[in-house]
Amino acid sequence: MNTITQQLAALGHTLPAVKAPAANYLSYTLHDNLLFVAGQIGRPGAARSVVVGAGLSAEAARQEAEIAALGVLAIINAVTDGDMQRVVQVQRLGVFIAATADFDGHSAIANGASDLMVAVLGERGRHARTAIGVASLPTGAAVEVDAIVRLQPVTA
């Protein structure tokens, strides 16, 4: 069985540990066969510019989107015990980008998350997506990614 961890390793990535929620919410919820993943961020923005269009390049933000998507994959991995075959489809990604009001390249940045999902999960990683510019994100992050994923039911 090919696992999410193995597929990421083949791409040169390691799966991060699932982070505990920072406040009074859950990292994910599971309803029927839909997995709702709370927003995952790249690296907190300590001591660096985190706003695209005001010091942070679009390429650096694209990398942050990929890192945030790794957090989404870590939760999918935990819920499915790494079994990629349990993932029916990534239904939707929401990508939030800290950017100046005049920045309009949100889709190119969101591709960092989208491309990783497809690289790891193939066609099952293709999804509907929203890419939105915002004034700021938690802990000074440049990008936050959330997801809705359809899973195979667990059979006894």
N, C-alpha and C positions, 0 to 999 in steps of 0.2 A: 504494500500500500504506500503510495506517495503521500507524504504529509505536507501540511502548510510549512512547517519548519524546514523540511528538505527542499521544497520548492524555493523558499526564500534563500536558503544557503546556496543553491545553484545560481541564484541571481546576485550573490555577494552580500546578502543581508542577514542579520540575525534578528530573531524575534525578541522584542523587548518584553519585560515582565509586565503583566497587567497591573496598571496603577489603581490604587484605591481611590475612590471618589474624594474630591477635595471639600465637599460640603454635604448637605442633606439630600443626596440623590443616589441613584444606583448607576453603576458603570454600564449596565445593560438591563433590559427586560426581555423576556421571552413570552410571547402570546401566541398560542397555537404553534404554528411553525414559522412565525416571524420574529426575528431577532432585531431589536432596536438598540443600537449602540450609541451611547452618549458621546458627545463631542470629545475628540482626542486631539491634543495639541502636539506640535513639534517640540522644539526646545524652548523653555521659558526665555524671555528676552532680556535677561540680565546683561547689563553693560554693553548693549549693542542696539543699533537702530532696528526697529521691528516694523516699520511702516513702509510699505512698498510705495515708491514715488518720493520718499523723503529719506533716502539713505540706504534702504534695503533694496537690492536688485531683484528683478523678477525671477532670475535664475535661482538666487538664494531662497526666495519664497517658494519656488517650485520644489526645491529640495525639502523645505519645511513641510510642504503638503505631503510629500512622500513619507517623511518621518511620522507625520500624524496618521497617515494611512497604515503604517506599520502598527500603530497602537490599535487601530480598528481590527487589523488582522490578528493581533494578539488576543483580542477578546473572542473573535470567531474561533480561533485555535482552542482557547480554553473551553468554550461552550461545546465544541464538536470533538474534543479530545484529539485535535489535529487532523481529523478525517476530512479531507477535501471533498470526498464524495457526498458528505452530508450537506454541502452547500449546493442548493438548487440554483440560486441566482442572487447576486447583489442587486437588489431592486432599485436602490437610490443612494447616492452620496450627496451630502450637503457640505460644501466647502466655503468657509468663511475666511476672508483675507483682510488683514489690517492694511488699509491703503489710503492714500490721499484722495480727495474728492475728484481730482482730475485724472486719476489712473483708470484705464479701461481694459487692461490685459488680464482680467480675472480668469478667463477660460484657460489661458496658457499656464497659469500657475496651478489651477485645479487639475490640469493634466498630470501633474506629479502624482496625485492620489489615484486618478483614474487609470493611468498607465500601469501602476503597480498592481492594482486589482486584476487587470487583464493579464499581466505577466504571470501572476501567481495562480489565478483561477481559470484562465482561458476565457472561453465564451461565457462561462458562468459569472465572470467578473464584470461583464458589460452591464451598464446601469444607466438609469436616468440620473441627471445631476443638476444641482443648483450651485452656481458660483457667485458669491455675494461679497461685495466690499463693505467693510465696517470700519468704524473709527478706532476701535481698540478691541483686544481680546484678553481673556484671563491671563494673569501672570506675565503680561507683555508678550505673549506668543504672537507670531506673525500669521499663523494659519491654524484653523481648527476644522476637523473633519468629523462628521457623524454619518451613520449608515443605517439602512434597513436591509436585512438579508433574509431571504427565504431559505429555510432548512428542510431537509428530509425529516420526517417524523422518526423518532427513535422506536425501533421494534424490539420487542422482548425476546 
